[in-house]
Amino acid sequence: NESLAWFWSVEVDLGGPDQSWNEECEFLLAFHWLRAKALQDQWREEMLLVKLEMDWTCKFFLWKTTQWGDHMQESLEKHLPGQGCYTGRQSQMYSLLAQDAQAAFQDLQNVLIEAEDE
């Protein structure tokens, strides 16, 4: 549960006669605060990791595009048209994957930025 129950938000006279109740109330409020802080820290870490993973994905697709492009050049230099066609298609596929990922991740970046502001 992400919010305190209503009875924890009721104002209590902390200087009252029942000191054990007051100490328990303070402990539970501190415990809830620490739990909420841990959840917030975990959320920030997850957002950071998601951003990094999006970047890694795009870089991987671009690297594969270059790698297959190099294979295509080698195939064409060796006069292997079938292999050149295959490697060219692979290079194009990874290029399109990179473009699609960058476009999709750009939209998600905007959502993540809005979530950070909250």
Residue, then its C-alpha position, 0 to 999 in steps of 0.5 A: n500500500e502506498s499511503l498511510a492508513w487514515f488513523w496514522s495521520v490523526e494528530v496525537d498529543l505527543g506529550g500525553p500520558d501514554q508515552s509508549w503509544n507516542e513512541e510506537c507512532e513515531f516509529l511507524l511514521a519513520f518506518h513508513w517514511l523510510r519505506a517510501k524513500a526506498l521505493q522512490d530511490q528504486w523508481r529513480e534507479e529503474m528509470l535510469l536503467v531503462k534510459l541506458e537500456m534504450d541507448w544500448t539497444c539503439k547503439f547495438f542496432l547501429w553496430k550491427t548495421t555497420q558490421w553487416g555493411d562491412h560484410m556486404q562490401e567484402s562480399l561485393e569485392k569478392h564478386l559474391p552477389g548472393q552473399g552480398c545481397y544477403t548481407g546487404r539485406q541484414s544491414q538494411m534490417y538492422s538500420l530499420l530496427a535502429q530507426d524504429a527503436q530511436a523513434a519509439f524511444q524518443d516518445l518514451q523519453n518524453v514520458l520518462i521526463e514527465a514522470e521525473d518531474e512528478 
